[in-house]
Amino acid sequence: MLDLLGGNVMFSCTLRRGTLALLGVILVSLLGGCFQMKMGAEFRADGTIAVSQEWTATNEFAMDKIREQRAEAQKEGAQIQDRSNGFVATQTYENVEQLVGGGAKAWQPTQGHHGVWHRAGFLYDTYDLDLFFAGDAKSNPVNQETDEFSRSMMQSVLDSVKMDFAIIVPEAFERTNGIVSGTTATWDLKPSLSGQDVVIQAVFRVPHPQHVQIATAAAVGIVILGIVVAVIGFVRKNAHSVALSAVGIALLLVGVGIGGWTWYRMGNTPVLTAVDSVMGAAPAAQTQAPADNAKSTQPQPAEKSAAPQAQTKDFSTYEKTLQEKGITTNVIGASGRDEDGFLVMAKEQGRYTMYVYAAAEGAAVQVHFPMAADVAKKGSYWNPVNFPSRSGDPYLFTITIPHDNRSSSDADLGTWNGDAHTFTIYAQYKYEGGKVVPGMLTSASGENPSHYQAYLKEQRNVNIANAVLTHLESLNRDLRERNVDVPAKGQ
């Protein structure tokens, strides 16, 4: 069986409903053989996307079914590379719009998953993928056997099968829930045969190296030219010296501006929203049939969706839980709800704030807008853009605990207003396997400390902070997908 990540193998994502059924037929014949299906897509630096699928088997009956799949792929215009025990079919799309419009349902928004979001840029393109593969337990050959021996035998065959999906990108992923090896993220699709849904999420950039070089060269060249002109103006003592110096300084500022913009854009990946959704468009109607009356298999371009209005959602269960804890508010966005609790965005008299419910403590507290460490003294603001960051940069947020105990181990942190205790938490974390893993939590005394070196001692406060960290990404996704706009400072 081939190594999943070996060589430069590319993978296809043209998985359709019939694929699992076909796999079920193949598995029935594999009591003496081996089978593997690799699928995925390679996003290339030139903007093209190579989509391919690889089918291999060592059983002759299974090979007959694979040959049928090969003929179908060839009919759809794929480039075929034959193997001794299977084939690889590849189709290259000029852009993501053409890919999504090509008809593969895996790329389309479905069941609460937004499909493909894409934003083109001068220095790089940004992609946010949220793909959904529905589980199909009916196609599982194990479930079709009646006696225990046959079920056990078929299960052993299924355990030897590989069904993988991979996405290959030019540079490291910003974040993903796949298993990452270099610039490849891989997902196991085999659980879908047991009825489990598989969700594929990945955020990444496809850089434009030539544009980056142009911007960098322009910045350096203009800065050098500005320095030369300014020096000439300074050295020459004539009527034009002042003008030359002014021109040189202006050029210098322009060059620095271009360089600063390039540096900022390369270091800060934009967060995509529903406005960036790529929706598959139906093929345009032909006004004249082709000469040979053959049906065209050329994928049709997709269209960007129009900017959607904010979508409503029922938050009554969240509001009820908060009300039981003495908080009456209007929830406008919410994270997922799990055994650790939830995080919500609320709007109160024109202002925005957040509340976290830490289930382990049965506590609900206010969370002031998160803030980046380098602007901690400039006031809080809603800034989930770089959370979670690829490098796991620390994150700051402030909580207010009503009716806190002044004799608690964390009483010296932050500030007090009566019995309401407010303090900022400097949270470290890792992003592993598509999840935020909380790390060290520190704080400090006073309202605007310069350093956060005091460890949180109260387990209740630790649980509250961890609940914020583990639910912030989910809350941000809910707001983006429903097109809810939250002002930076909550005004």
N, C-alpha and C positions, 0 to 999 in steps of 0.2 A: 504494500500500500504506500502511495506516495506521501512524502512528508508535506504537511499542510503549508508550511511557510518556506519550503525549500525553493531555491532558485528565484526566478522572476515570474512565477506562476501568477496569472491574474484570475479574478473570480467574477462570476456573473450574478446579477440579482434579478433576472427575468423570471423569478419564481411565480408560477401561477397556481391556481387551485388544483389543476390536474397533475401537477408535479408530485405532490404527496401521494396521490392515488397511484401514479405510475411507479413510484418508489415502493409502495406496498406490493405491487405485482412482482417487482424485481426481487424483493426480499424473500418472497415465498420460494423463489428458486435458488436461494443462496445457501442452502444447508451445507454445500461443499465448496463455497467460494467466498470472495471478498468484494465489497462494493464501496465506492467513494464518490461523493458529489461535492465539488467545490464551486462556490459562487461568490460573486462580489463585483467591485468596480475599482478602476484606477483613475483617479483624478490627476491629470497631467498639467504641467506648468504652462503648456500652450493653450489651455482652456478646453481641450478635448477630453472625453471620458471614454475609456475602453471598458466595455462591459462584456464579460465572458463567462462561460460555464464549462466545467470539466467533469465528464462522466467516465469512470473506469470500473471494470469488473473482471473477474477471473472465471466466470461461469458462462457457458455458451448460450444458455437460454436467456440469461440476463443481457448478454451481448446483443441478442436479437432485439430486445426492447430498447437498448441503447442506440442501435442503428436506426430504429424508428424515430427516436428523439433527434438523432443527427440529421435525418432527412427533413424533419420539421424545422430545425434551426437553419439549415441551408436554404430552405424555401423562404425563410424570413430575411434572407440576405446576409446572414452571418458568415464570417470567414472561418473555414473549417481547417483544423490541423489534426490529422489522424494520428492515433497512437495504436500500438499493438493490442492494447486492451481497452480501447475507448477512443474518445475524441475531446478536443477543446474547440469550442465555438466562440468567436470574438466578434463583436460589433462595435465600431467606434462612432461616437456621436460628437458633433462639432461643438456643442455647448450643453449646459444643463437643461435649458428649455427644450431642446430637441430630445434629450433623454427622457424627461418627464412626460413629454407629449408622445413618446413612442408606444405607449399602451401598457407598460408593465405596472400592475396595480401596487407593487411594493413601494413605489415612489410617490403614490398619491396620498393625500390626507385621508385618514380613516380612523374611526372609533377613538376620537380624542387625541390622535397623534397628527402633528402638522405636516408630515411628509418632508418636503425639501424647501428650505429657506435659503435664498442666495442674494448677496449684494456685491455688485461689481465695483471695483475701485482701481485707482491708477497704480498703486503699489502692489495690491493683492486683491483677490476675490475672497469673500468670506462665505462659508457654508455652515448651515445648521441643519443636520439631518435628524429626523425623528420618524423612523420607519417601523411598521408593524406587520408581523407575520402571525396570523391567527392560527392557533392550535387546531389540529384536525385528528382527533382520536379515532374517528371512524376509519381512517386510512391505515391505522396501525395494524399490521398483520397479526400481532400478538392478541389483540382484542377479537380477532375473527376466529381464533381457535377455541374449541369447546372443552377438550380434555387437558388436564394439567401437564402431562408430558409434552404435548404439542406446544402448549404455551411456553413451557420452559425452554424447549428447543428453539422456538422462534425468537424468544427473548435473547438467547445467547447469540443468535445471528445478528439481531438488532444491535447488541452491544458492540459488535465488531465493525459496524457500519459508521462511516463518517459523513456528516452533512454540515459543511462549514460555509460561512459567509464572511467575506473580508472586504475591507475598504483600504486602499493604498493611496497615500497622499504624498506630496513632495517634501513636506516638513512635518515636524512633530504636531500631534493633535493638541488643540487647546484643552479639550476634555472629551471623554467618551466613556461609555459603559462596557466597551469591548475589552478583550485581552490584547494589550499593546506589545508589539515587538518592533522596535524602530519606528518606521513610518507606516506600519501595517496594524490595523485593529481587526480582530477576528471574533466572530460569534458562533456558537454551536446552535444549529437549527434543529438538531435531532429531538430536543424536548417537545417540539411542535407535534411530533408523531404521537406523543402521549397526551395531547390535548392542551399543552401549556403554550400560552402566547409568548412570542419572542419579540422584544422591543430592541431596536437598534438605534442608538443615539450617538452622535458625534458632531463636534464643532471643530472646524479646522480652517486653515487658510491655504490658498493656492497663490503663491507669489508670482509677480511679474519681474523676473530678474533684470531684464533690460530697462524697465521703467525705474527700478530702484537705482541702477547704475546711472541712468540719465539724471535723476534727481540729485544723487550724491555728487556727480561730476559737475552739475550746474551750480550747486551750492559752493563747492570748493573753488570752481573757476571764477564765480562772481566775487567771492570773498577775496581771492588773490588779486583780481582785477581792481577791486575797490581799494585794497591796500596800496597797490602800485599807483593808482590815480591820486589817492590822497597824499602819498609821499611826494609825488611829483609836484602837486599843488603846494605842498608845504615847503619844498626845497626851492622852487622857482619863486622869486620875488618880483612878480609883475602884476599887471591888472587882472590877470586870469587866475591867479593862484588861489584866491578865495573860492571862486567858482569850481575849480578843479578839486579842491579839498572837499567841498560840499558834495560834488558828484561822487567822489571816492567814498565818502562816508555813507551816502545813500546806497551805493552798490554794496558796500559792506553789510549794511542792515538787511538788504534784500537777500544776500547770500546766506546770512545767519538765519533769516526767517525761513528760507527754503530748507536749510539744514535742520532747523528746529522742528519744522512741520514733518519732515521725513522721519526724524528720530521719534517724534511723538506717535505718528501713525504706525510705525513698525513696532512700537512697544505697547500699543493699546488697540486690541482687536475690538471692533464695534459689536454691540449686542444687537442681533437681528430681531425683528418683530414680525407680526402677521402681514405687515405691508410688504415684506420681502418674499412672501410666499410665491413659489413657482407652481402654477396649476396647469395640469395637462389639458391642452385644448383639443377639441374634436377635430379630426382632419377636415380641411376645407373641401367643400363640394366641388367636384370637377365639372367644368362647363363643357368639356369635350373629352370623350373617352380616348385612351391611348390607341395608337394604330393597331396594335395586336390584341386589343380588348383585354389585356392582362391587367389584373389588379395591382396597383402600385403598393409596394411594401416599404417605401421610403418613410421614415418617421416624420411626423409633422411637428413644427415648432410649437412650444407652449407659450402661454401668455402670462405676464405678471398679473396677479389679482389686484383689483381695485382696493384702495384703503378701506378696511372694514370698520364698522361702527363697533363700539364697545359692546360685548355680549354679556347678557345677564346670567346670573347663576344663583342657585338657592344656597344661602349660607346660614339658614335658620338653626341647624344643629350646632354650628360654631358659636353663634350668638347666644344660644341657650346655655351652652357650657360656660361661656364668659359671664353670663348673667347670674348663674349659680355661684360664681366667685365674686359677685358684687360689681361687675363691669357691664354697663349697658352702652352699647355702641352699634354703629352701622358698618358691618363688614362688607368690603368691596372686592376683596381678593383673599385667597387662602391657599396654604400649602396642602399637601396631602395630609391625611390624618392617620396616625399609626399609634403603636403602643407607647411611644415616647411623647406624644402630644401633637401640637400643631402651631403654626405661626400665621397670623392674619394681618392684612392691611385694612385699616378702618378710616372712615372719614367722619369727623366730628366738627360741626359748625364751620365747614369750609376748610378745615385743617386735616392733615393726614398724620396718622401715627400707626404703630404696630403693637400687637399684643401676642405674647407667647403663652401657651398652656403647656406646662411641664407635668405630664401625667404621673410621673414617679412621685412628685411632691403634691399633686393635686393643687398646684399653684398657678395663678394667671397674673402676669405682670406686664406693665407697659414697656415697650422697647422703642427707644428713640432711634431715629434714622441712622443706619450704619455709616461710618465714615472711614476714609482712608487715613493711614497713619501720618502721612506727610501734611495733612491739613487738619489735624486733630484740634488745633487751637482756633480754627476759623469757623467752627460751628458744624453741627451735624447736617447730613443731607442724604437723600436716597441715592445710593451709589452701588447697585449690585453688579455693575458692569464687569468688574474684574473678580467676581466671586462665583465659584471658586477659581482661583488663579492656577495656571499651569504649574507655577513654581511653588504654590502654597504660601504666598505672602500672608503675613498676619493680618487679621481684620479686627477693627474696633467697633464696638457698639455700646450704647448706654442703656441701662435698665433702671426702672424705678419700682421699688418694692414697697407697697403700702403696708402700714402697720408692722414694720420690721422691729426686731428686738435690738435695742441699743447695747445689750450685753453679749451680742453674738460675736463670733470669732472674726467676722469681717466688718465689725462696726466702725473701724477706723478708716474704711475706704470711702472715697467720694465725699458727698455732702448729705446733710440731713435737713428736712423741712418738717418740723414736728416729728411724727413717727414715720414719715415717708423717706426712704433711703434711696438715693440716686448715686450710681457709680458707673464708671466706664470700664469695660472689660477688653483687654488686649488678648485676642484669641489666636492661638496657633493651631494649625490643622494640616492634614494631608488629604489629597484627593486620590483615592485608590479604588479601582474597579467600578468607577462611576459613582462613588459615594464619598461624602465628606466624613473624614475620621477626625474627631476633635483631639486636640493635643493640649499643650500647657496653657493654662489660663491665669493671667496676672492682672493686677489693677493698681491703684494708687490713691493716696489721700488728696482731697481738694477737688476743685471744679475743673481746672485746666492743668493737670500735671505735665511735666516735661518727660517723665519716664514712668514706665509701668513695671515695677519690680516686686510688688507684693503679691504673693500667691493667694488665690482664693482658698479659704479654709473650710467654709460651710459647704457640706455636700449638696444642700438644697440649691445654693447659688451655682455650683458646678453643673447640676442637672439642668437648671434653667438656661445657663449659657450654652450647654451642649444642644439643648432643644432648639435654640435660635440657629446655631451653626448648621445643624442637620436638616433644617426645614427652610432655610433662606432661599436656596436654589429653586426649590419646588414652588415657593411663593412667587418668586420672580418669573418663573415660567408661566404660571397661571395668569399673571398680570399681562405678560407679553402676548400670550396666545389669545386672550380675550380683548386685547387692544385697550387696556385700561391705562390711561396716562396719569402718572403720579409726579407732581412738581418736585424739583430737586430738594427744596427745603420744606416741603409739606405745606406751603402757603395755600 
